[in-house]
Amino acid sequence: MKQRRVVVTGLGAITPIGNNVNDFWNSLVNGKSGAGLITKFDTTNFKTKFGCEVKNYNPEDHFDKKEARKMDYFSQYALVTAEEAVKDSGVNFDVLDKDKIGVIWASGNGGFQTFEEQVTEFAKGDGNPRFNPFFIHKVLIDTAPGMISIKYGLRGVNYSTVSACASSNSAIVDAFNYIKWGKADMFITGGSEAAITPASIGGFGAMKALSTNNENHMSASRPFDMNRDGFVMGEGAGALILEEYEHAKARGAKIYAEVVGGGMTGDAYHITATHPDGYGAMMGMKLALEEAGIKATDLDYINAHATSTGLGDVSELKAVGTLLKENISKVNISATKSMTGHLLGAAGAIEGIAAILATKHDCIPPTINTKDIDPEIGGGFNLTLGKKVARKVNYALSNTFGFGGHNATVLFKKYE
């Protein structure tokens, strides 16, 4: 069977640096930090007191009050970004075959806030189970794709992917494959996360994964820097409309970029730490390039996973170095988590949008906050420090890696 081409025809975003795609992209290329002191709960007794929160979001701008109370924020973010992507794509589902249109949506944690709140209230009580009747519905990760499909009447493939911080890229790769194999014509895909909560901040803090640089929180997310001390928690969502090329052309859709490769691998090494040599990460990138039929020398941009953790940043660049060999200086690399923080299961969605828009606008968003490169990383890498870079971007790669050794890479190609 001839494999079909897959293109991106719609985008949506809610992020710590912009609540729509345009604002998000403008903040990225202008190097805006989304970090600030946490407002969602009292951090007095917490070692980390800051994060990258979504700002100026009011559920009642999007849902009536009764409807909003039935959804955790991760589902709200999913529905809002999906709506932006659908509008952006100009699609009219009523004239299409809804049996061939699906939703694959990611989250690493699902309704974490709801679960925490409900269990906390139960623990404070008299032992009687006075749980919200929507408790389970609000917690389940697959609630988000289910609600998106119900809203638009989409009866195709529908499920969630969970691979920790690689979850969104796993969703995008799966959607790409289903379309490529002829099992669907279109997907709403992406991911959402709303995990800036006491238990989440406390739990990641107990692992010593979070930065505690409270005094300099605006610049605490500093990937590759020798003084980095952990990641900065973020939240939000990103949505992409993936569509078979001829299907998109037939309805006159605008096309942002083409999806040409995906690679998913496992480290088989450690439950939280990345492989020290980045073997799984390198193989994921290699598989994506092989599927696209291109060489590493054809790459222009890599949106790195680069969380600003000691082991992770080093192992990823070892992987990139192995992939690129003597060409490491010719490919721009940037770490947009330096601006957005780490959106966990939603990271790949917004970073995929960044890679797509890099191909569209021929512009590389910068890595901000990084001053002194960790000597363990070595020299020669083009890390796009401080300011955006204008260059022709024909191929952009987006990396995500998750606890458990999950690696997922997506390769986008300029559409001309």
ROLUMKOL-847379 format. One line per 2 residues: their letters; for each residue y, z, x of N, C-alpha, C. Coordinates in steps of 0.02 Angstrom, whole numbers, plus 50000, padded with zeros to 5 digits. Atoms other than C-alpha are relative to their C-alpha. Last residue first. Example, Ala and Ser with C-alpha at 12.3 -4.5 7.8 and 13.67 -1.06 7.14 Angstrom:
REM ROLUMKOL-847379
SA	49941 49997 49958 49947 50357 50684 50055 50037 49961 | 49941 50000 50045 49775 50390 50615 50060 50000 50045
REM end
This chain:
REM ROLUMKOL-847379
EY	49947 50050 49993 51257 49987 50301 49983 49938 49960 | 50010 50056 50046 51160 50146 50274 50059 49953 50005
KK	49940 50028 50030 51154 50260 50425 49982 49944 49953 | 49974 50061 49969 50983 50334 50455 50062 49978 49963
FL	49959 50042 50043 50922 50511 50418 50028 49941 50040 | 49962 50050 49964 50778 50604 50503 50036 49954 49951
VT	49987 50059 50040 50709 50765 50430 50046 49953 50040 | 49946 50042 49975 50626 50904 50530 50007 49939 49955
AN	49990 50059 50043 50517 51047 50470 50063 49963 50023 | 49950 50046 49974 50440 51185 50576 50005 49940 49954
HG	49991 50062 50039 50346 51336 50508 50056 49958 50030 | 50012 50058 49958 50292 51466 50637 50007 49934 49965
GF	50067 50024 50014 50271 51611 50517 49983 49939 50041 | 50048 49948 49984 50457 51644 50514 49931 49977 49976
GF	50005 49939 50039 50545 51478 50490 49949 50049 50026 | 50059 49964 49980 50612 51326 50583 49998 50068 49965
TN	50005 49933 50027 50736 51194 50527 49933 50031 50020 | 50056 49956 49983 50795 51037 50617 50004 50065 49960
SL	49986 49932 50023 50905 50896 50552 49939 50043 50009 | 50060 49960 50010 50904 50728 50644 50021 50071 49980
AY	49986 49928 49996 51043 50600 50633 49938 50039 49980 | 50057 49957 50016 51022 50414 50669 50020 50073 50011
NV	50050 50041 50035 51157 50279 50666 49940 50042 49977 | 50062 49962 50013 51301 50393 50709 49953 49957 49958
KR	50044 50036 50046 51445 50298 50790 49936 50040 49993 | 50045 50048 49967 51558 50425 50874 49958 49966 49946
AV	50008 50065 50034 51702 50540 50831 49954 49956 50041 | 50002 50058 49956 51679 50717 50896 49989 49937 49958
KK	50040 50056 50024 51724 50877 50805 50005 49942 50049 | 49967 50050 50041 51798 51018 50907 49952 49945 49979
GL	49929 49990 50017 51745 51182 50986 50030 49951 49951 | 49967 49935 50004 51584 51137 51075 50072 49994 49978
TL	49943 50013 50046 51489 50977 51039 50040 50064 49988 | 50003 49953 50055 51328 51042 51121 50060 49997 49953
NF	49934 50014 50030 51300 50894 51238 50004 50040 49935 | 49997 50011 50072 51155 50965 51340 50072 49988 49976
GG	50012 50069 50019 51153 50938 51529 50005 49986 49926 | 49943 50045 50008 51133 51115 51588 49980 49933 49972
GI	49994 50054 49951 51004 51252 51568 50058 49954 49984 | 50002 50065 50035 50963 51353 51414 50002 49943 50049
EP	50070 50017 50014 50918 51508 51514 49993 49932 49966 | 50030 50037 49943 51096 51506 51583 49927 49982 49989
DI	50054 49960 49972 51161 51552 51409 49968 49961 50058 | 50068 50022 50014 51316 51447 51382 49949 50044 50036
DK	50038 49997 49937 51479 51544 51389 49927 49984 49986 | 49956 50004 49941 51605 51502 51252 49961 49995 50065
TN	50040 49999 49938 51517 51470 51086 50045 49988 50060 | 50010 49931 49975 51628 51517 50937 49963 50004 50067
IT	49943 49957 49985 51616 51344 50855 49976 50066 50029 | 50027 49932 49992 51482 51209 50865 50060 50043 50017
PP	50006 49962 49937 51570 51053 50803 49954 50061 49995 | 49968 49935 50008 51544 50927 50662 49987 50043 50062
IC	50044 49944 49985 51495 50754 50728 50038 50065 49989 | 49966 49941 49976 51588 50609 50647 49950 50056 50008
DH	50001 50008 49927 51535 50432 50607 50039 50057 50033 | 49931 49998 49975 51589 50459 50425 50004 49990 50076
KT	49953 50035 50044 51428 50408 50337 50070 49994 50032 | 50014 50072 49996 51309 50455 50477 50050 49960 49958
AL	49986 50021 49931 51390 50626 50498 49987 49925 50007 | 49929 50017 49998 51389 50641 50308 50023 49982 50071
IA	49987 50060 50039 51200 50632 50308 50073 49978 50005 | 50027 50056 49961 51184 50759 50449 50013 49934 49964
AI	49957 50010 49940 51299 50882 50360 49977 49941 50041 | 49938 50031 50025 51204 50856 50196 50048 49988 50059
GE	50017 50070 50014 51042 50893 50289 50061 49962 49975 | 49998 50032 49934 51125 51051 50355 49978 49927 49995
IA	49929 50013 49982 51165 51103 50177 50005 49966 50068 | 49966 50040 50051 50985 51078 50120 50072 49985 50020
GA	50013 50071 49990 50902 51136 50281 50036 49956 49950 | 49967 50026 49940 50986 51306 50271 49991 49924 50007
AG	49953 50053 50019 50936 51344 50092 50032 49965 50059 | 50035 50055 50030 50781 51444 50139 50043 49942 49977
LL	50072 49990 50008 50881 51552 50259 49966 49939 49969 | 50017 49999 50072 51065 51516 50229 49926 50005 49988
HG	50069 50024 50010 51109 51563 50409 49981 50008 49927 | 50052 49949 49996 51295 51577 50442 49933 49968 49983
TM	50027 49981 50065 51407 51439 50378 49959 50064 50001 | 49949 49997 50052 51520 51412 50528 49974 50028 49934
SK	49943 49964 49971 51412 51444 50682 50057 50007 49950 | 50005 49930 50020 51270 51391 50568 50054 50043 50033
TA	49952 49986 50054 51338 51216 50599 49992 50070 49971 | 50029 49945 50038 51250 51210 50767 50049 50019 49946
SI	49954 49948 50023 51288 51044 50851 49964 50050 49956 | 50035 49946 50035 51195 50923 50963 50054 50046 49973
NV	49960 49942 50021 51268 50757 51018 49956 50049 49961 | 50006 49983 50071 51142 50644 51103 50043 50061 49985
KS	49977 50056 50040 51183 50560 51269 49998 50013 49925 | 49927 50000 50005 51176 50715 51378 50027 49947 49953
IN	49974 49942 50037 50992 50746 51343 50076 50000 49993 | 49947 50021 50046 50942 50568 51391 50034 50058 49965
EK	49939 50013 49962 50840 50614 51546 50059 49981 49955 | 50008 50009 49928 50705 50697 51439 50068 49986 50034
LL	49949 50047 49976 50751 50678 51255 49993 49983 50073 | 49997 50061 50040 50596 50757 51176 50045 49947 50033
TG	50064 50034 49992 50561 50886 51311 50000 49933 49964 | 50002 50026 49932 50746 50932 51313 49935 49962 50014
VA	49956 50059 49999 50748 50949 51124 49999 49968 50069 | 50034 50052 50038 50598 51066 51132 50040 49935 50001
KL	50056 50022 49958 50678 51169 51270 49963 49943 49966 | 49972 50047 49951 50835 51168 51163 49947 49980 50052
ES	49983 50064 50032 50737 51242 51019 50026 49950 50051 | 50061 50039 50011 50654 51374 51129 50015 49933 49967
VD	50028 50025 49937 50821 51435 51196 49940 49956 49988 | 49956 50051 49973 50906 51449 51027 49971 49969 50063
GL	50000 50062 50039 50759 51540 50950 50042 49944 50029 | 50058 50042 49987 50731 51671 51084 50005 49932 49966
GT	50016 50008 49929 50903 51751 51089 49944 49951 50013 | 50046 49948 49977 50961 51722 50912 49977 49984 50070
ST	49964 49953 49959 51115 51620 50865 49957 50061 50017 | 49978 49944 50042 51029 51528 50722 50044 50050 50036
AH	49951 49959 49963 51015 51362 50812 50030 50057 49960 | 50012 49940 50041 50925 51253 50683 50043 50057 50027
AN	50049 49952 49976 51007 51106 50771 49990 50058 49952 | 49974 49938 50028 51095 50963 50685 49946 50053 50014
IY	50049 49950 50023 51042 50828 50806 50038 50059 49971 | 49978 49932 50017 51153 50675 50826 49939 50041 49979
DL	49929 49988 49986 51144 50501 50902 50020 50073 49990 | 49965 49945 50035 50958 50466 50915 50073 50005 50021
DT	49961 50027 50055 50900 50295 50975 50039 50053 49962 | 49938 50029 49974 50848 50362 51145 50043 49970 49945
AK	49951 49945 49992 50720 50472 51058 50067 49974 50024 | 50010 49959 49940 50631 50312 51007 50053 50055 50002
IG	49947 50002 49949 50619 50233 50835 49983 50045 50059 | 50010 50056 49954 50480 50184 50715 50056 49994 50051
AE	49945 50047 50007 50542 50296 50575 49993 49940 50045 | 50003 50027 50067 50374 50383 50564 50055 49948 49988
EL	50055 50048 50004 50371 50401 50752 49995 49969 49931 | 49979 50061 49965 50543 50482 50753 49946 49947 49995
AL	49948 50032 50041 50492 50609 50620 50023 49934 50031 | 50032 50031 50059 50330 50646 50712 50051 49964 49956
KM	50036 50059 49977 50424 50678 50875 49968 49962 49942 | 49951 50052 49987 50544 50797 50791 49967 49935 50020
GM	49969 50018 50064 50401 50898 50718 50051 49945 50009 | 50047 50044 50035 50308 50892 50885 50028 49979 49932
MA	49999 50065 49968 50460 50961 50977 49954 49951 49963 | 49936 50032 50017 50477 51104 50854 50003 49930 50029
GY	50003 50021 50070 50292 51146 50870 50064 49964 49978 | 50048 50055 50007 50302 51147 51061 49998 49975 49927
GD	49979 50043 50056 50463 51247 51071 49952 49944 49986 | 49985 50067 49974 50420 51314 51245 50020 49951 49944
PH	49952 49997 49945 50432 51496 51192 50019 49932 50029 | 50038 50015 49940 50348 51461 51023 50049 49996 50059
TA	50015 50071 49989 50463 51540 50895 49958 49992 50064 | 49971 50032 49941 50450 51725 50856 49981 49926 50004
TI	49927 50007 50004 50419 51790 50680 50030 49961 50058 | 49977 49996 50069 50232 51784 50640 50076 49994 49993
HY	49978 49931 50015 50183 51722 50813 50030 50001 49930 | 49984 49959 49942 50097 51569 50892 50015 50073 49981
AD	50063 49963 49987 50015 51445 50776 50009 50047 50059 | 50002 49976 49931 50178 51345 50796 49932 50031 50017
GT	50005 49927 49994 50153 51246 50636 49994 50020 50073 | 50052 49974 49956 50211 51068 50602 49998 50076 49996
MG	50012 49930 50013 50313 50964 50480 49940 50023 50042 | 50054 49970 49961 50393 50798 50526 49993 50074 49983
GG	50007 49928 50010 50497 50684 50417 49942 50026 50041 | 50054 49964 49967 50562 50509 50441 50001 50074 49984
VV	50048 50044 49966 50670 50370 50371 49943 50037 50035 | 50047 49953 49969 50783 50448 50241 49944 49959 50031
EA	50070 50011 50013 50921 50320 50211 49960 50056 50034 | 50041 50009 49939 51104 50362 50197 49929 49987 49978
YI	49972 49963 49943 51247 50385 50074 49964 49984 50065 | 50051 49974 49956 51202 50253 49945 50034 50032 50061
KA	49974 49997 49931 51310 50212 49796 49947 50034 50043 | 49982 49935 49971 51205 50172 49644 50033 49992 50068
GR	49934 50004 49968 51210 50003 49559 50023 50064 50032 | 49951 49966 50043 51067 50040 49439 50070 50002 50032
AK	50003 50027 50068 50951 49910 49515 50051 50033 49954 | 49963 50063 50003 51004 49957 49692 50004 49973 49928
AH	49928 49984 49992 50947 50137 49669 50042 49937 49994 | 49980 49963 50061 50778 50084 49600 50074 50015 50002
EY	49991 50052 50051 50761 49958 49742 50022 50030 49933 | 49945 50046 49984 50791 50096 49870 50012 49948 49945
EE	50029 50061 49972 50681 50232 49795 50054 49946 50004 | 50017 50054 50047 50787 50384 49763 49969 49941 50036
LI	50038 50050 49962 50828 50552 49839 49973 49948 49951 | 50037 50047 50042 50965 50652 49752 49967 49949 50047
LA	50000 50070 49982 51014 50797 49865 49962 49960 49946 | 50042 50044 50041 51062 50975 49823 50007 49928 50022
GA	49986 50071 49990 51128 51114 49935 49952 49959 49959 | 50050 50050 50019 51138 51299 49900 50024 49930 50019
GE	49975 50061 50030 51227 51461 49942 49943 49952 49983 | 50028 50012 50067 51206 51613 50052 50029 49935 49973
GM	49961 50041 50045 51235 51666 50232 49967 49993 49933 | 50030 50019 50064 51172 51803 50348 50049 49959 49959
VF	49956 49975 50052 51242 51802 50525 49972 49974 49933 | 49971 50046 50048 51113 51780 50663 50045 50036 49950
GD	50037 50005 50063 51083 51888 50815 50035 49954 49951 | 50040 49939 50012 51167 51954 50972 49963 49998 49933
RN	50022 49997 50070 51250 51805 51054 49955 50060 49990 | 49983 49936 50032 51330 51848 51222 49980 50003 49926
MD	50035 49947 49965 51247 51709 51324 50012 50068 49968 | 49956 49959 49957 51308 51584 51196 49960 50057 50031
FP	50005 50020 49929 51181 51455 51132 50042 50043 50047 | 50061 50029 49974 51232 51487 50950 50007 49979 50073
RS	49983 50039 49940 51386 51595 50921 49937 49972 50032 | 50052 50052 49997 51382 51673 50748 50019 49952 50056
AS	50064 49970 49981 51489 51826 50785 49943 49950 50003 | 50029 50042 49947 51653 51730 50785 49932 50026 50022
MH	49984 50070 50013 51726 51793 50621 49969 49953 50051 | 50048 50032 50045 51631 51956 50644 50015 49927 49986
NE	49984 50072 49991 51725 52010 50800 49957 49957 49953 | 49929 50005 49979 51732 52198 50767 50023 49927 50006
NN	49955 49990 50056 51570 52194 50668 50073 49990 50018 | 49933 50007 49970 51467 52119 50809 50054 50006 49946
TS	49963 49939 50018 51305 52186 50736 50070 50000 50028 | 49945 49980 49957 51218 52017 50736 50030 50065 49973
LA	49930 50012 50020 51059 52012 50634 50049 50020 50055 | 49987 50072 50004 50879 51991 50696 50073 49984 49987
KM	49951 50017 49948 50857 52170 50755 50013 49925 50004 | 50036 50045 49954 50703 52181 50643 50042 49984 50062
AG	50053 49960 49970 50783 52333 50559 49959 49959 50049 | 49971 49957 49949 50937 52226 50531 49948 50042 50036
FG	49990 50043 49941 50834 52094 50442 50032 50040 50056 | 50065 50022 49973 50774 52231 50326 50006 49956 50061
GI	50034 49945 49967 50941 52317 50301 49935 49979 50033 | 49961 49984 49939 51033 52155 50267 49967 50057 50038
SA	50004 50057 49955 50896 52103 50147 50037 50014 50065 | 50067 50003 49971 50875 52273 50066 49993 49943 50050
PT	50015 49944 49955 51063 52298 50042 49932 49994 50033 | 50013 49939 50039 51091 52122 49973 49985 50057 50048
IA	49956 49950 49969 51156 51959 50045 49998 50061 49955 | 50034 49942 49971 51001 51862 49991 50046 50046 50039
AE	49950 49949 50016 51064 51728 49873 49974 50067 50023 | 50015 49933 49976 50973 51569 49926 50058 50047 49982
SG	49948 49951 50014 50962 51391 49864 49977 50069 50022 | 50020 49930 49998 50867 51234 49910 50059 50046 49987
GT	49953 49958 49962 50864 51045 49905 49976 50072 49999 | 50032 49956 49951 50785 50913 49794 50054 50039 50038
IF	49948 49952 49982 50826 50813 49638 49965 50050 50047 | 50005 49927 50001 50699 50676 49648 50069 50032 50006
MD	49939 49962 49984 50685 50491 49609 49984 50075 49998 | 49944 50044 49986 50558 50351 49587 50061 50038 50025
AK	49938 49980 50035 50396 50450 49597 50054 49950 50019 | 50017 49951 50052 50215 50426 49651 50060 50026 49962
GW	50000 50031 50066 50249 50265 49748 49982 50047 49943 | 50068 50016 50020 50199 50334 49918 49995 49969 49931
KI	50026 50050 49953 50377 50328 49984 49931 49976 49980 | 49967 50064 50016 50439 50420 49831 49971 49944 50043
YN	50021 50021 50067 50312 50560 49849 50031 49933 49980 | 50068 50026 49999 50341 50567 50037 49978 49975 49931
FA	50001 50064 49964 50530 50584 50027 49931 49968 49997 | 49969 50048 50046 50514 50722 49898 50000 49930 50029
DV	50048 50013 50054 50392 50814 50013 50028 49949 49950 | 50054 50041 49974 50507 50793 50163 49949 49984 49945
IA	49973 50068 49990 50656 50857 50064 49945 49953 50025 | 49990 50031 50066 50559 51009 50002 50024 49928 50007
SN	50067 50013 50028 50496 51052 50176 50005 49965 49933 | 50023 50062 49968 50674 51031 50239 49929 49983 49978
SS	49965 50057 50028 50728 51158 50110 49979 49934 50032 | 50019 50018 50069 50593 51284 50154 50034 49938 49974
AC	50013 50072 50001 50612 51285 50344 49990 49974 49929 | 49938 50036 49988 50696 51456 50341 49991 49925 50007
AS	49946 49961 49970 50545 51535 50258 50061 49956 50011 | 50020 49998 49930 50414 51402 50217 50056 50035 50039
VT	49983 49937 49967 50418 51409 50028 49972 49999 50071 | 50028 49993 49933 50420 51245 49932 50025 50066 50029
SY	49958 49973 49946 50449 51244 49745 49962 49999 50066 | 50024 49938 49968 50374 51136 49608 50050 50024 50052
NV	49953 49944 50004 50400 50989 49490 49969 50062 50032 | 50024 49947 49956 50326 50813 49500 50052 50057 50002
GR	50039 50017 49941 50392 50710 49355 49979 50061 50040 | 50070 49982 50009 50445 50766 49182 49956 49982 50059
LG	50037 50036 49949 50634 50770 49200 49928 50024 50001 | 50059 50030 50031 50719 50822 49039 49957 49961 50047
YK	49993 50073 50000 50888 50850 49123 49939 49964 49969 | 49931 50020 50015 50911 51037 49089 50005 49924 49992
IS	49988 49990 50072 50723 51068 49082 50070 49975 49980 | 50037 50052 50037 50698 50991 49254 50011 50006 49925
IM	49967 50065 49988 50837 51097 49330 49965 49946 49960 | 49939 50002 50041 50767 51254 49247 50038 49934 50010
GP	50017 50003 50070 50593 51224 49317 50062 49993 49956 | 50018 50069 50019 50660 51182 49488 49981 49993 49927
AT	49944 50047 49987 50751 51351 49494 49980 49927 49984 | 49955 50001 50057 50616 51457 49410 50054 49947 50010
DI	50006 50064 50035 50495 51406 49548 50040 49998 49935 | 49967 50054 49963 50559 51548 49657 49997 49934 49961
LV	50044 50053 49976 50511 51681 49530 50039 49943 50033 | 50024 49990 49931 50632 51828 49522 49963 49939 50027
KH	49943 50001 49953 50738 51786 49369 49977 50003 50073 | 49969 50066 50001 50587 51741 49262 50055 49994 50053
IF	50047 50044 49964 50500 51902 49313 50029 49929 50005 | 50012 49980 49930 50649 52011 49266 49957 49949 50038
FP	49995 50062 49959 50699 51917 49107 49986 50014 50074 | 50051 50048 50022 50638 52058 48994 50001 49934 50038
NF	49968 50055 50035 50741 52179 49101 49946 49950 49978 | 49981 50059 49962 50631 52324 49150 50033 49948 49955
RP	49946 50032 50038 50626 52495 49070 50027 49940 50040 | 49986 50068 49976 50458 52548 49139 50052 49963 49957
NG	50012 50047 50055 50463 52737 49106 50021 49929 50022 | 50067 50029 49995 50450 52835 49268 49983 49952 49945
DG	50049 49949 50018 50597 52949 49233 49928 49974 50002 | 50012 49978 50069 50727 52841 49319 49945 50052 49993
KA	49952 49947 50017 50796 52817 49495 49984 50034 49934 | 50012 49942 49955 50643 52721 49554 50046 50058 49984
FE	50062 49967 50020 50655 52605 49403 49987 50063 50041 | 49987 49965 50063 50837 52568 49440 49937 50036 49975
TV	49957 49942 49985 50796 52527 49621 50014 50040 49937 | 50044 49949 49971 50651 52415 49567 50040 50063 50016
QE	50045 49975 50051 50766 52317 49451 49955 50056 50027 | 49964 49962 50051 50908 52298 49576 49953 50032 49950
EF	49974 49939 49970 50796 52244 49720 50034 50045 49948 | 50057 49957 49985 50701 52118 49616 50023 50067 50027
TQ	50027 49975 50064 50861 52045 49545 49943 50048 50012 | 49952 49952 50026 50941 52030 49718 49974 50031 49935
FG	50003 49940 49959 50787 51946 49792 50045 50055 49972 | 49955 49950 50031 50775 51818 49654 49998 50067 50034
GN	49994 50000 50073 50703 51681 49764 50047 50053 49975 | 50003 49933 50029 50670 51732 49944 50005 50003 49925
GS	50043 49955 49961 50637 51578 50049 49988 50066 49966 | 49966 49937 49986 50701 51454 49923 49952 50042 50041
AW	50022 49950 49951 50660 51272 49896 50041 50065 49995 | 49945 49955 49981 50669 51144 49756 49974 50058 50042
IV	50032 49958 49950 50562 50992 49718 50055 50042 50031 | 49959 49949 49966 50621 50913 49556 49955 50038 50049
GI	50022 49931 49993 50549 50755 49478 50050 50045 50035 | 49946 49964 49966 50586 50582 49411 49983 50074 50001
KD	50003 50017 49928 50442 50465 49369 50057 50032 50040 | 50066 49981 49975 50405 50535 49196 49994 49987 50075
KD	49998 49930 49979 50592 50526 49163 49932 50026 50023 | 50066 49972 50016 50583 50336 49160 49998 50071 50027
LV	50051 50005 49948 50767 50287 49161 49935 50032 49977 | 50020 50071 49997 50896 50249 49026 49946 49989 50054
DF	50025 50023 50065 50916 50431 48973 49978 49927 50000 | 50072 49991 50006 50928 50489 49154 49972 49970 49935
NV	50009 49987 50072 51101 50415 49174 49924 50004 49988 | 50062 50017 50034 51135 50427 49361 50003 50018 49926
GS	49986 50045 50056 51311 50422 49432 49939 49982 49959 | 50045 50058 49996 51247 50497 49595 50014 49948 49945
DK	49982 50041 49942 51396 50614 49610 49959 49936 50003 | 49937 50033 50015 51367 50679 49435 50020 49953 50056
VA	50014 50048 50054 51185 50716 49476 50063 49961 49982 | 50036 50058 49971 51233 50795 49643 49985 49947 49947
EE	49953 50039 49959 51364 50907 49562 49967 49938 50028 | 49954 50034 50045 51241 50959 49427 50051 49958 50039
AT	50036 50057 50028 51108 50998 49557 50045 49961 49953 | 50000 50054 49949 51235 51105 49649 49962 49939 49975
VL	49931 50025 49989 51272 51208 49492 50000 49943 50051 | 49979 50040 50058 51089 51224 49440 50069 49970 50011
AY	50041 50061 50005 51031 51282 49611 50025 49955 49945 | 49978 50046 49948 51176 51404 49633 49961 49935 49997
QS	49934 50024 50019 51133 51483 49466 50026 49949 50051 | 50010 50052 50051 50950 51494 49515 50066 49971 49976
FY	50030 50057 49966 50992 51586 49677 49987 49943 49951 | 49951 50045 49970 51116 51694 49582 49967 49940 50035
DM	49978 49975 49935 50978 51767 49474 50048 49949 50030 | 50013 50034 49937 50974 51698 49299 50023 50040 50059
KR	50072 50016 49996 50959 51772 49124 49980 49970 50067 | 50037 49937 49991 51129 51858 49134 49925 49988 50005
AE	49995 49978 49931 51211 51687 49161 49958 50063 50013 | 50043 50042 49959 51149 51624 48993 49998 50024 50072
KK	50069 49985 50018 51226 51769 48897 49951 49961 50043 | 50018 49934 49973 51392 51752 48989 49926 50017 49986
DF	49974 49947 50043 51408 51565 48959 49970 50066 50022 | 50048 49980 50051 51373 51462 49112 50034 50048 49952
HD	50055 50048 50004 51474 51365 49242 49951 50014 49942 | 49971 50067 49993 51645 51447 49258 49947 49946 49987
EP	49976 50022 50065 51563 51603 49187 50041 49935 50003 | 50052 50030 50041 51462 51621 49347 50025 49972 49934
NY	50003 49962 50062 51622 51648 49448 49947 49968 49955 | 50050 50024 50048 51617 51592 49629 49998 50046 49940
NK	49968 50027 50060 51776 51619 49728 49951 49967 49952 | 49936 49972 50022 51683 51642 49892 50025 49966 49937
VE	49967 50050 50042 51502 51618 49944 50062 50032 49970 | 50009 50000 50072 51466 51753 50073 50031 49937 49969
CG	49965 50060 50024 51446 51728 50260 49986 49993 49925 | 50044 50057 50014 51401 51901 50321 50042 49941 49981
FK	49969 50065 50015 51476 52065 50377 49947 49947 49987 | 49954 49992 50057 51439 52250 50390 50032 49935 49978
TK	49965 50064 50010 51288 52251 50505 50041 50005 49936 | 49978 50021 49934 51236 52426 50563 50038 49934 49997
FN	50037 50056 49971 51230 52485 50383 50028 49981 50068 | 50056 49974 49960 51283 52657 50322 49958 49945 50033
TT	49982 49943 49958 51456 52607 50261 49943 50022 50046 | 50036 50006 49937 51399 52436 50198 50011 50060 50047
DF	49971 49955 49951 51446 52463 50016 49959 50000 50064 | 50025 49931 50003 51389 52312 49916 50034 50041 50056
KT	50049 49993 50054 51438 52133 49874 49971 50070 49993 | 49968 49973 50060 51599 52129 49975 49950 50018 49945
IL	50039 50005 50061 51525 52101 50149 50036 50035 49942 | 50032 49936 50017 51656 52085 50285 49966 49993 49932
GA	49954 49949 50022 51690 51903 50327 49963 50064 49986 | 50019 49930 49993 51610 51749 50401 50055 50046 49974
GS	50009 49971 50066 51640 51573 50335 49985 50074 50001 | 50051 49949 50005 51713 51507 50497 49997 50028 49930
KG	49981 49940 50037 51810 51344 50489 49941 50049 49997 | 50022 49941 49965 51781 51214 50625 50018 50066 49967
NV	49942 49964 49975 51884 51073 50553 49983 50067 50030 | 49970 50041 49946 51734 50957 50537 50063 50033 50028
LS	50044 50011 49942 51638 51090 50443 50036 49964 50056 | 50002 49937 49962 51780 51144 50328 49958 49992 50063
NW	49935 49991 49968 51810 50964 50275 50003 50064 50041 | 49995 50046 49944 51624 50941 50243 50067 50008 50036
FD	50048 49981 49948 51610 51097 50134 50007 49956 50062 | 49972 49941 49966 51767 51056 50037 49955 50023 50057
NV	49940 50020 49964 51702 50881 49998 50031 50058 50038 | 50017 50037 49940 51526 50940 49955 50063 49982 50041
NN	50019 50068 50018 51578 51075 49833 49992 49961 50065 | 50043 49999 50059 51598 51263 49842 49988 49931 49970
GI	49980 50049 50049 51664 51268 50019 49951 49996 49943 | 49938 50033 49979 51647 51370 50177 50021 49945 49953
PT	49949 49951 49981 51519 51502 50123 50066 49967 50023 | 50009 49971 49934 51423 51363 50036 50053 50053 50015
IA	49963 49937 50005 51395 51284 49866 49986 50036 50065 | 50002 49943 49954 51343 51102 49884 50042 50059 49975
GL	49966 49942 50030 51299 50943 49791 49994 50060 50046 | 49997 49938 49962 51249 50769 49849 50036 50054 49961
GT	49958 49948 50028 51196 50604 49769 49995 50064 50039 | 49949 50028 50045 51120 50436 49815 50044 50052 49967
VV	49964 49943 50028 51010 50472 49966 50058 49973 49958 | 49929 49992 49984 50889 50331 50005 50028 50062 49965
VR	49972 49943 50037 50700 50308 50014 50072 50010 50023 | 49942 49970 49968 50613 50146 50064 50030 50054 49955
RQ	49935 50016 50029 50440 50110 49995 50056 50036 50038 | 49960 49940 50011 50277 50108 50091 50071 49980 49979
KM	49938 50002 49963 50171 49954 50065 50042 50061 49984 | 49940 50000 50042 50000 50000 50000 50063 50000 50044
REM end
